[in-house]
Each structure stands twice: as C-alpha cells, then as structure tokens.
Amino acid sequence: MKVSNRFSKKRNIVTAANLGFGSQTGNQGTRFMDKNGKFLIHRTGIPFFQIFDSYQWLMTTSWTTFFVIVVSFYIVINTLFALLYFFIGTEYLEGSRAETMFEHFMEAFFFSSHTITTVGYGSISPRGFLSQSVAAIESFLGLLSFALVTGLLYGRFSRPVAYLLYSPHAIVAPYKSGRGFMFRVANKKNSLLSEVHAQLTLARTEINNGIASRKFYRLPLEYDTVNFLTIGWTINHPVNEDSPLYGVSQQEFEQSDAEFLVLLNGFDNTFSQNVQSTHSYKWHEFLWGHKFTSMYERDLDSEYTLLHLDRIGNTMQVQLPELPISEPPLLLEEQ
C-alpha cells in the first residue's frame, strides 16, 4: 500500500523531534502507549542493572506488588537469621522452651522478628559471643530496612498523581457542519484540578517511496484549557480544512494505523503541585457515528450535581455528515 502524502501540506505537523520519537520506530501495527499511559519502550543493549532502577520501580509498581515484596522480604530475612540461630544452637537462646526441632526453629524465627523490628519482648535473649553478634547485626539491618520501607511508603503516599478517568472509546461525532474527533475525561477524586491543559497528537504510518515511517501531527483543540476540571471535559478536535484528518475515511484511518497520544497537565490543590496524565487511543478504539450522552444531573434533594463516573463512556449512535468533496480523500494505492 502507498499512502499519498497530502498530510505534509498541513501547517499543524509536529516533527519527530518535538515528541522524542524518530520516524523509523519500527512499531507499525503496535501502539506507542498502553492504556495506563506508559510508553511501550523496552531498553536493551547494556547490562540490565544499568537500566533497572529499583527505587523507581518500587515507587511506581502497584500497591499489591509493593506489599508482596515487603512481606516477602520480611519473611525471607527472618528465615535466614532463624537458620543462623538454629545452626549456632538454640541452647544459646536464653529462655527457649521448645522441645521439637520445628519448635526450636520457630522460636528462632520469632526471636529474629523481635530483633529485626527492635521490639525485644525479653522472653528470649541471646547468650554467647556468636549469637549476640548475629543479633547485633540483625538489629542494625532492621533499622536500615524499616527506614527504607518507611521512606518508600511516605514517597508513594505523597507522590502527586492525577487520578483521571478516560472514556474507554474515543468517538467521531458530528460537530457544527462537519465532524469532530472527541474523547471524555473526568477527575475520579474530590481534589480540585485547576488550569488543566490538554495536548493531542496524532501518530500515523505513511509510506513514501516504499519506505514506511511514522509521522506526528499536533491536533488543535476546540478548547485546550479549562480553569477547573469539576464535572467532565469532552476534548474535541474539530475536523476542518486545517486539520490533518480532513477528508479521511474510516478505512484510511485503519490502514494508516492511527494512534492518538493524549497529554494532560494541571495543578492539584491538594498537593500544591502540577500533575500530569497520559493516555492513548488506537484506531480500533474509536466509535464512528456516535456522540456522548450526559454523565451528570441535578440532585433534586440537594444543591449538588450528581456526576456518574460509570457513564463516562456512554454514547448513542448518530448520523455523520458526508465527507467533504472539495478535496479528494486520502488515496490508498497499490504499490
């Protein structure tokens, strides 16, 4: 397939240098960004530990994974020290009353947990130079470990995050006398987001002289800034004569492997910091001939407005205006 390159005539083109991507990305048929806003880039070519950042990973991984890692570390480190006390001899643990081997090991394990947390109930105490040395090393390691875990917990709780909810699909809907490419976003939390600014970029594949490359176009929006994101914001790119999507059909949209990259920035009054959110819509995540239905209503029993977040993706089918005939649509020709 050869895609005729009339997009390059538009004034709104964004060069690859503006976005940090080269044109020969080799990702045709895939997406740049997943639904959580993470760029799908896998770095290779140098040793793993020069790429991997444990602090960054622990700060950004899910809470479930984080607590599994912390609990696993706690169990493993206490098991290792319990084995040391066990091999040194449980007779060097003053106050031990165990009778079986398993009970001796479990007493050593719980003594280790008392030591590493510096709780020290006193029911068991080390006796002899070797067991006391191991206990001293373990208590020092415990101080360092819990300081690190406490710092990570504080960092995860205090890290400003934009809790934005995106509509599961973007839509192609009637807009004025033409069409608009739209999606909807809302704030999931009760925090106040102000001065929220949106940027929308189109990434698509173009084939020129038999060479496939990705081209990027900054799409102007009907409104690119709202003072307060309180209810919901339908972000709309009007498809007019200045749009790089003017005259593009659904088939051409699919064949060009189009992807829309979303960047939102705003000020979170809770953290008194700027927050940002990224998202992506692939060509198959668009609904053609739909429009969004209302997701909020007045509460008749109070002065509040009810915002139904579960309705953020609700749409209804509508008739799209015909493609413009003043300029021929983007042609796909067999090479």
Beta strands, then each sheet from edge to edge (+ up, - down):
strand 1: 2-3
strand 2: 13-14
strand 3: 93-94
strand 4: 125-126
strand 5: 164-166
strand 6: 170-175
strand 7: 178-187
strand 8: 193-208
strand 9: 211-219
strand 10: 225-228
strand 11: 233-239
strand 12: 259-268
strand 13: 273-282
strand 14: 286-288
strand 15: 290-292
strand 16: 296-298
strand 17: 305-307
strand 18: 315-317
strand 19: 332-333
sheet 1: 1+ 19-
sheet 2: 2+ 9- 8+ 10-
sheet 3: 2+ 9- 8+ 12- 13+
sheet 4: 3+ 4-
sheet 5: 5+ 7- 6+ 14+
sheet 6: 5+ 7- 11+
sheet 7: 15+ 18-
sheet 8: 16+ 17-
end
